[in-house]
Structure formats: C-alpha cells, structure tokens
C-alpha cells in the first residue's frame, strides 16, 4: 500500500534511530518521523503490526514496505543515497568503527545512562566505557582524514555523530556526572572534532530538532 511519504517509527529518543534521521535529513528526504510513547508500543508489538518479533526503529518506504533492524535500514538508505564505502580501505574503516563500538560500547555499563538511581561506581564504569571508546576512535583518526572512512562521507559518519549527540553531548542526559565528563571528552578529542565538523553542518537541521530523551 503506497503512502504519502516514507515513515520512520521510533520512540521520542535519539537512540537507534538518530543516525537514520541524520542521513535522511542530509539528503533533504521528506519523511514522517513518528515518535511513539512506550505505552503505545506494547499493543503494536503484540499485534505484530510490523511483523512478528519486530523491534523499533521501523522504516516504511513509499510503497508501504516495512524494514526493521536499525543498521540494516541505515545501510540500505546509505546505498540508496550514495553513502556506502567505495574502496577496500573505506570498507575496513567503516567496519573497524562498527566492530570497535560493539567491543566497547555494547556492554551493560552503557545503560547506566538510563538508570534512575545509579551508584557512584555505576556512573564511573559508564564514564570509563565512553572514554575508552572515544579516545580509541580519536587515535584512529589522528592521520588527518576528513571523514570516518577517509575522503568520503559514509554511513559511519552518521552513526558516530548520532552516538556523540546521544551519549556525549546530550543536554537531556539523566546524570550530571556523565554529562560533564562526556562533554569534556569531546572537547579534548581534536581529531573527532575535525571529522565531525562537516557532519554537524550537514545535519544542522536534524541536530536542532533532536528529541529530548536520555539517550
């Protein structure tokens, strides 16, 4: 069933949808950015509205076809809009960034960002995890490259921008200790600042309309 424009369905958070929002915005793609309340998602999921076991975000194209899995959606749109790596080395850099993120970021300590009453130890573990990742990426980018994969913007640039705005520069973050520590980390990482400068300009409109969520 055709729809008026593509639709991205997620919560009122940056989370796993923000890189997709940035990429679509960079190409001036008109799309409906639907923000569900958490209470709304339960019945929608139970009804298998977007397919059995589907998780958010969900992307629905002009033809009404439903796509799930955030990285698969991001890469599909990157392919469509010219943001895929074109050389073997660019592919390596994109996959290096993704794999490094999985190795370091995808840990339970990360979700302290959303906890209501973390201990001081919890906060420090989360800060340490975030520091480990951003300093490792900053070192990888110390060769003067223009973009995450080298001389071409790829989906990796949108992913890292989304991670920075949601985890490191999020004014809506729950915990002052994390907000202060991560802001300082970003200020110290000059290579990340260089690579992200053109992305901040490219995605300025989407950055200005970031959902006020804790992650």
Secondary structure, DSSP 8 states (H G I E B T S, - for coil): ---SSEEEEEESSSGGGHHHHHHHHHTT--EEEEEE-HHHHHHHHHTTTTSTT--S-EEE-TT--EEE-HHHHHHHHHHHHT-S--SHHHHHHHHHHHHHHHHHTSSGGGGGGG-SS--HHHHHHHHHHHHHHHHHHHHHTTT--SBTTBSS--HHHHHHHHHIIIIIS-TT-S-HHHHHHHHHHHHH-HHHHHHHHHHHHHTHHHHHT------
